[in-house]
Amino acid sequence: MTIETKLDILESKIDKLHLEQKTILNIEEVAKYTSLSKDYIYRLTSTKKIPHSKPTGRKLYFEKIEVDNFLMRGAKTKYNN
């Protein structure tokens, strides 16, 4: 493994750690966090299916907890027998 490859892996891990610590995300971060495309996220916001904020009228912001809740809406619960 080359040093460049190792540095790329390390940079990716640092980015992921930074993203996990944030509570407010922009659309690029939501796309990275959820693995959804920015276009799909825009569609979700325009149909009011995902909670978001637009404080300046331009940029979209998302509370990470709300993104997590959105992702878990369709989750199946486990039942104990």
C-alpha positions, 0 to 999 in steps of 0.5 A: 500500500502506497503512502498516498493511499494510506493518507487518503484512508486516514483523511477519509477517517478524519472526515467521518469522525468530524461529521459524526461530531457535528449536530448541524449539517449542510446538504453536502454533509447530509449526502455524505452521511446518508449516501443519498444524492444531493438531488434526492435530498433536494427532492425530499426537502421540496416535498417536505419529507425531511426536516430542514432549515433555510435561515438565509433563504439560500442554504439548507441546513439539517439537524443530524438527529432529524436526519437520523429520525428520517432514516429510521422511519421505515425501520422494523422493530424486533419482537421477542418471542 
